[in-house]
């Protein structure tokens, strides 16, 4: 970058000095021609007509030559001043003005974090609701523990999914809710139907079956083989009272897979 800049300045200086040298040569040549012409004129006029006033004519010629030389001497000065004006460096940009211009450009505000809804205790009363209401109380638990969005999707054709939630870590949780009486346990057939859809159809990262009652031993064996988390009435009460972590936490997933937690 430095060498190219020096070459550009040298080329510019060469372009300026070139015409000045030519002006000097032309001025000297013109002066020589004028002097020679005056000498020839004096010699010829004196020989041809002795009565002609030679001296006044010579003075006129000398004045004309001086005027021409003056014009030639002034012209290079004007060109040099013009060249200096063209080659003068451009003024540096006003840094404060640039900063003020950049300050106008503002970045868009960062998206606000989703607010976790304030879930009241009545929304978590699992015993005071029916089967449909139980799905909403479980959804309220997911929302309380930071899931967003939370959807209640249970109904005809739900293919086993009653609640679908996304955890703060981005996990997709698919929950089947079983609002059963204490003596009505969730059997292995219920788990098998849910196991056939929770991962393949609903693309769950964590599959959960939660009930107000309990599970049969074959149902728990099947759930462990498939990696489905099972929450009975006791586990549900602990989750509701925040005495146990949500079912998508690693401890519950390890328990579902039959791996002892640390």
Sine and cosine of phi, psi and omega as CSV:
sin_phi,cos_phi,sin_psi,cos_psi,sin_omega,cos_omega
0.00,0.00,-0.62,0.78,-0.04,-1.00
-0.94,0.35,-0.70,0.71,-0.03,-1.00
-0.89,0.45,-0.66,0.75,-0.01,-1.00
-0.91,0.41,-0.58,0.82,0.03,-1.00
-0.92,0.38,-0.65,0.76,0.04,-1.00
-0.91,0.42,-0.63,0.77,0.02,-1.00
-0.89,0.46,-0.63,0.78,-0.01,-1.00
-0.91,0.42,-0.66,0.75,0.01,-1.00
-0.92,0.40,-0.63,0.78,0.01,-1.00
-0.90,0.43,-0.64,0.77,0.02,-1.00
-0.91,0.41,-0.62,0.79,0.01,-1.00
-0.92,0.40,-0.66,0.75,0.03,-1.00
-0.89,0.45,-0.63,0.78,0.02,-1.00
-0.89,0.46,-0.62,0.78,0.00,-1.00
-0.93,0.37,-0.48,0.88,-0.01,-1.00
-0.98,0.17,-0.68,0.73,-0.08,-1.00
-0.96,0.29,-0.41,0.91,-0.02,-1.00
-0.87,0.49,-0.79,0.62,0.01,-1.00
-0.90,0.44,-0.52,0.85,0.01,-1.00
-0.91,0.42,-0.66,0.75,0.03,-1.00
-0.89,0.45,-0.64,0.77,0.02,-1.00
-0.92,0.40,-0.60,0.80,0.03,-1.00
-0.89,0.46,-0.66,0.75,0.01,-1.00
-0.89,0.45,-0.70,0.71,0.00,-1.00
-0.88,0.48,-0.70,0.71,0.00,-1.00
-0.90,0.43,-0.62,0.79,0.00,-1.00
-0.90,0.43,-0.70,0.71,0.02,-1.00
-0.89,0.45,-0.67,0.74,0.01,-1.00
-0.89,0.45,-0.66,0.75,0.01,-1.00
-0.90,0.43,-0.65,0.76,0.03,-1.00
-0.89,0.46,-0.67,0.75,0.02,-1.00
-0.89,0.45,-0.66,0.76,0.00,-1.00
-0.90,0.43,-0.66,0.75,-0.01,-1.00
-0.90,0.43,-0.72,0.70,0.00,-1.00
-0.88,0.47,-0.70,0.71,0.02,-1.00
-0.89,0.45,-0.65,0.76,0.00,-1.00
-0.90,0.43,-0.64,0.77,0.02,-1.00
-0.90,0.44,-0.66,0.75,0.00,-1.00
-0.89,0.45,-0.70,0.72,0.00,-1.00
-0.90,0.44,-0.66,0.75,-0.02,-1.00
-0.89,0.47,-0.69,0.72,0.00,-1.00
-0.89,0.45,-0.68,0.74,-0.03,-1.00
-0.91,0.41,-0.71,0.71,-0.05,-1.00
-0.93,0.35,-0.70,0.71,-0.04,-1.00
-0.91,0.41,-0.59,0.81,0.00,-1.00
-0.93,0.37,-0.56,0.83,-0.01,-1.00
-0.98,0.20,-0.58,0.82,-0.12,-0.99
-0.99,0.12,-0.70,0.72,-0.08,-1.00
-0.64,-0.77,0.99,-0.12,-0.05,-1.00
-0.90,0.43,-0.38,0.93,-0.06,-1.00
-0.99,0.12,-0.14,0.99,-0.03,-1.00
-0.96,0.26,0.71,-0.71,0.04,-1.00
-0.94,0.33,1.00,-0.04,-0.10,-1.00
-0.96,0.29,-0.62,0.78,-0.10,-0.99
-0.89,0.46,-0.73,0.68,0.04,-1.00
-0.86,0.50,-0.66,0.75,0.02,-1.00
-0.89,0.46,-0.65,0.76,0.01,-1.00
-0.90,0.44,-0.63,0.78,0.02,-1.00
-0.89,0.46,-0.66,0.75,0.03,-1.00
-0.87,0.49,-0.69,0.72,0.01,-1.00
-0.90,0.44,-0.65,0.76,0.01,-1.00
-0.90,0.43,-0.65,0.76,0.03,-1.00
-0.89,0.45,-0.65,0.76,0.03,-1.00
-0.88,0.47,-0.67,0.74,0.02,-1.00
-0.91,0.42,-0.63,0.78,0.03,-1.00
-0.90,0.44,-0.63,0.78,0.04,-1.00
-0.89,0.45,-0.67,0.74,0.03,-1.00
-0.89,0.45,-0.67,0.74,0.01,-1.00
-0.90,0.43,-0.61,0.79,0.02,-1.00
-0.89,0.45,-0.67,0.75,0.02,-1.00
-0.90,0.43,-0.66,0.75,0.04,-1.00
-0.91,0.41,-0.53,0.85,-0.01,-1.00
-0.97,0.24,-0.53,0.85,0.00,-1.00
-0.97,0.26,-0.59,0.81,-0.06,-1.00
-0.86,0.52,-0.73,0.69,0.03,-1.00
-0.88,0.47,-0.56,0.83,0.01,-1.00
-0.88,0.47,-0.68,0.73,0.03,-1.00
-0.89,0.45,-0.65,0.76,-0.01,-1.00
-0.92,0.39,-0.60,0.80,0.01,-1.00
-0.92,0.40,-0.66,0.75,0.02,-1.00
-0.90,0.43,-0.62,0.79,0.06,-1.00
-0.91,0.43,-0.65,0.76,0.01,-1.00
-0.90,0.44,-0.65,0.76,0.03,-1.00
-0.89,0.45,-0.58,0.81,0.03,-1.00
-0.92,0.40,-0.66,0.75,-0.02,-1.00
-0.93,0.37,-0.63,0.77,-0.07,-1.00
-0.99,0.11,-0.04,1.00,-0.01,-1.00
-0.91,0.42,0.70,-0.72,-0.02,-1.00
-0.91,0.41,0.55,-0.83,0.02,-1.00
-0.94,0.35,0.57,-0.82,0.01,-1.00
-0.90,0.43,0.57,-0.82,0.01,-1.00
-0.91,0.40,0.55,-0.83,0.00,-1.00
-0.90,0.43,0.51,-0.86,0.01,-1.00
-0.96,0.27,0.96,-0.29,-0.08,-1.00
-0.88,0.47,-0.71,0.70,0.04,-1.00
-0.87,0.50,-0.59,0.81,0.00,-1.00
-0.91,0.40,-0.65,0.76,0.04,-1.00
-0.89,0.45,-0.67,0.75,0.01,-1.00
-0.89,0.45,-0.64,0.77,0.03,-1.00
-0.90,0.43,-0.61,0.79,0.01,-1.00
-0.92,0.40,-0.64,0.77,0.00,-1.00
-0.94,0.34,-0.48,0.87,-0.02,-1.00
-0.92,0.40,-0.34,0.94,0.02,-1.00
-0.94,0.34,-0.51,0.86,-0.01,-1.00
-0.97,0.22,0.93,-0.38,-0.01,-1.00
-0.91,-0.42,0.63,-0.78,0.03,-1.00
-0.96,0.27,0.53,-0.85,0.05,-1.00
-0.91,0.42,0.56,-0.83,-0.01,-1.00
-0.89,0.45,0.57,-0.82,0.02,-1.00
-0.92,0.39,0.58,-0.81,0.01,-1.00
-0.88,0.48,0.67,-0.74,-0.02,-1.00
-0.95,0.31,0.58,-0.82,0.06,-1.00
-0.92,0.39,0.67,-0.75,0.02,-1.00
-0.89,0.46,0.69,-0.73,0.00,-1.00
-0.99,0.14,0.70,-0.72,0.06,-1.00
-0.99,0.16,0.80,-0.59,-0.05,-1.00
-0.90,0.43,0.52,-0.86,0.06,-1.00
-0.99,0.10,0.97,-0.24,-0.08,-1.00
-1.00,-0.05,0.85,-0.53,0.02,-1.00
-0.98,0.20,0.23,-0.97,-0.04,-1.00
-0.92,0.39,-0.51,0.86,0.00,-1.00
-0.91,0.41,-0.49,0.87,0.02,-1.00
-0.95,0.31,-0.21,0.98,-0.04,-1.00
-0.94,-0.34,0.20,0.98,-0.01,-1.00
-0.99,0.12,1.00,-0.02,-0.09,-1.00
-0.93,0.36,-0.48,0.88,-0.04,-1.00
-0.98,0.19,-0.25,0.97,-0.06,-1.00
-1.00,-0.09,0.15,0.99,-0.07,-1.00
-0.81,-0.58,0.23,-0.97,0.09,-1.00
-1.00,-0.04,-0.25,-0.97,-0.06,-1.00
-0.89,0.45,-0.67,0.75,0.02,-1.00
-0.93,0.38,-0.66,0.75,0.02,-1.00
-0.92,0.40,-0.49,0.87,0.02,-1.00
-0.89,0.46,-0.60,0.80,0.05,-1.00
-0.87,0.50,-0.62,0.79,-0.01,-1.00
-0.95,0.30,-0.58,0.82,0.04,-1.00
-0.93,0.38,-0.58,0.81,0.06,-1.00
-0.93,0.37,-0.65,0.76,0.07,-1.00
-0.88,0.48,-0.61,0.79,0.03,-1.00
-0.91,0.42,-0.60,0.80,0.07,-1.00
-0.88,0.48,-0.69,0.72,0.01,-1.00
-0.88,0.47,-0.68,0.73,0.01,-1.00
-0.91,0.41,-0.63,0.78,0.00,-1.00
-0.88,0.48,-0.58,0.82,-0.05,-1.00
-1.00,-0.04,0.32,0.95,0.21,-0.98
0.99,-0.17,0.06,1.00,0.01,-1.00
-0.97,0.25,0.65,-0.76,0.09,-1.00
-0.31,-0.95,0.78,-0.63,-0.06,1.00
-0.98,0.20,0.24,-0.97,0.08,-1.00
-0.80,-0.60,0.80,-0.60,-0.05,-1.00
-0.82,-0.57,0.70,-0.72,0.17,-0.99
-0.99,-0.12,0.93,-0.37,-0.13,-0.99
-0.87,-0.49,0.12,0.99,-0.03,-1.00
-0.91,0.42,0.47,-0.88,-0.01,-1.00
0.50,-0.87,-0.17,-0.98,0.00,-1.00
-0.90,0.44,0.76,-0.65,0.02,-1.00
0.97,0.23,0.34,0.94,-0.02,-1.00
-0.98,0.20,-0.15,0.99,0.02,-1.00
0.81,0.59,0.64,0.77,0.13,-0.99
1.00,-0.02,-0.19,0.98,-0.03,-1.00
-0.99,-0.11,0.85,-0.53,0.06,-1.00
-0.97,-0.26,-0.59,0.81,0.00,-1.00
-0.71,-0.71,0.74,-0.68,0.09,-1.00
-0.83,-0.55,0.81,-0.59,-0.06,-1.00
-0.69,-0.73,0.40,-0.91,0.08,-1.00
-0.90,-0.43,0.84,-0.54,-0.07,-1.00
-0.96,0.26,0.22,-0.97,0.07,-1.00
-0.86,0.51,-0.40,0.92,0.04,-1.00
-1.00,0.02,0.03,1.00,0.04,-1.00
1.00,0.01,0.20,0.98,0.03,-1.00
-0.99,0.17,0.61,-0.79,0.04,-1.00
-1.00,-0.06,0.90,-0.44,-0.05,-1.00
-0.95,-0.30,0.81,-0.58,0.04,-1.00
-0.91,-0.41,0.83,-0.55,-0.12,-0.99
-0.86,-0.51,0.71,-0.71,0.18,-0.98
-0.95,-0.31,0.76,-0.65,-0.08,-1.00
-0.96,-0.29,0.77,-0.64,0.01,-1.00
-0.84,-0.54,0.99,-0.16,0.02,-1.00
-1.00,0.02,1.00,0.07,-0.08,-1.00
-0.93,-0.37,0.39,-0.92,0.16,-0.99
-0.94,0.34,0.27,-0.96,-0.11,-0.99
-0.89,0.46,-0.54,0.84,-0.04,-1.00
-1.00,0.04,0.04,1.00,-0.01,-1.00
-0.94,-0.33,0.99,-0.10,-0.07,-1.00
-1.00,0.08,0.44,-0.90,0.03,-1.00
-0.99,0.17,0.83,-0.56,-0.08,-1.00
-0.99,-0.11,0.03,-1.00,-0.06,-1.00
-0.93,0.37,-0.50,0.86,0.01,-1.00
-0.90,0.44,-0.62,0.79,0.07,-1.00
-0.88,0.47,-0.68,0.73,0.00,-1.00
-0.92,0.39,-0.61,0.79,-0.02,-1.00
-0.92,0.39,-0.65,0.76,0.03,-1.00
-0.89,0.45,-0.67,0.74,0.01,-1.00
-0.93,0.36,-0.62,0.79,0.00,-1.00
-0.91,0.42,-0.41,0.91,0.01,-1.00
-0.98,0.21,-0.24,0.97,-0.06,-1.00
-0.84,-0.54,-0.44,0.90,-0.17,-0.98
-0.88,0.47,-0.62,0.78,-0.01,-1.00
-1.00,-0.08,-0.72,0.69,-0.10,-0.99
-0.95,0.30,-0.62,0.79,-0.07,-1.00
-0.99,-0.11,-0.77,0.64,-0.10,-1.00
-1.00,0.01,-0.08,1.00,0.07,-1.00
0.81,0.59,0.75,0.66,-0.03,-1.00
-0.97,0.26,0.64,-0.77,0.24,-0.97
-1.00,0.09,-0.56,0.83,0.06,-1.00
-0.72,-0.69,0.83,-0.56,0.03,-1.00
-0.95,-0.31,0.74,-0.67,-0.10,-0.99
-0.73,-0.69,0.67,-0.74,0.20,-0.98
-0.88,-0.47,0.85,-0.53,-0.03,-1.00
-0.86,-0.52,0.69,-0.72,-0.04,-1.00
-0.65,-0.76,0.39,-0.92,0.09,-1.00
-1.00,0.08,-0.11,0.99,0.00,-1.00
-0.94,-0.34,-0.87,-0.49,-0.01,-1.00
-0.50,-0.87,-0.05,-1.00,-0.06,-1.00
-0.87,-0.50,0.49,-0.87,0.13,-0.99
-0.98,0.22,0.32,-0.95,0.00,-1.00
-0.89,0.46,-0.70,0.71,0.05,-1.00
-0.87,0.50,-0.57,0.82,0.02,-1.00
-0.91,0.42,-0.66,0.75,0.02,-1.00
-0.93,0.38,-0.58,0.81,0.04,-1.00
-0.90,0.43,-0.69,0.72,0.00,-1.00
-0.90,0.43,-0.68,0.73,0.00,-1.00
-0.87,0.49,-0.66,0.75,0.01,-1.00
-0.90,0.43,-0.59,0.81,0.00,-1.00
-0.94,0.33,-0.45,0.89,-0.03,-1.00
-0.99,-0.16,-0.18,0.98,-0.04,-1.00
0.99,0.17,0.49,0.87,0.04,-1.00
-1.00,-0.08,0.74,-0.68,0.02,-1.00
-0.99,0.11,0.77,-0.64,0.01,-1.00
-0.91,-0.41,0.80,-0.60,0.06,-1.00
-0.88,-0.48,0.89,-0.46,0.08,-1.00
-1.00,0.02,-0.15,-0.99,-0.06,-1.00
-0.86,0.50,-0.63,0.77,0.01,-1.00
-0.92,0.40,-0.70,0.72,0.03,-1.00
-0.90,0.44,-0.62,0.78,0.01,-1.00
-0.90,0.44,-0.66,0.75,0.02,-1.00
-0.89,0.45,-0.65,0.76,0.02,-1.00
-0.91,0.42,-0.65,0.76,0.04,-1.00
-0.90,0.43,-0.68,0.73,-0.02,-1.00
-0.89,0.46,-0.64,0.77,-0.02,-1.00
-1.00,0.08,0.10,0.99,-0.02,-1.00
0.87,0.48,0.41,0.91,0.08,-1.00
-1.00,0.07,-0.19,0.98,0.03,-1.00
-0.69,-0.73,0.47,-0.88,0.00,-1.00
-0.94,0.34,0.29,-0.96,0.06,-1.00
-0.88,0.48,0.38,-0.92,-0.08,-1.00
-0.92,0.39,-0.23,0.97,0.03,-1.00
-1.00,0.03,-0.02,1.00,0.06,-1.00
-0.95,0.33,0.46,-0.89,-0.09,-1.00
-0.82,0.58,-0.57,0.82,-0.04,-1.00
-0.87,0.50,-0.68,0.74,0.00,-1.00
-0.95,0.32,-0.58,0.82,0.02,-1.00
-0.93,0.36,-0.60,0.80,0.05,-1.00
-0.92,0.39,-0.62,0.79,0.04,-1.00
-0.90,0.43,-0.63,0.78,0.01,-1.00
-0.91,0.41,-0.54,0.84,0.00,-1.00
-1.00,0.08,0.03,1.00,0.00,-1.00
0.98,0.21,0.31,0.95,0.00,-1.00
-0.98,-0.19,0.84,-0.55,0.01,-1.00
-0.90,0.43,0.74,-0.67,0.00,-1.00
-0.98,0.22,0.42,-0.91,-0.05,-1.00
-0.95,0.30,0.00,0.00,0.00,0.00
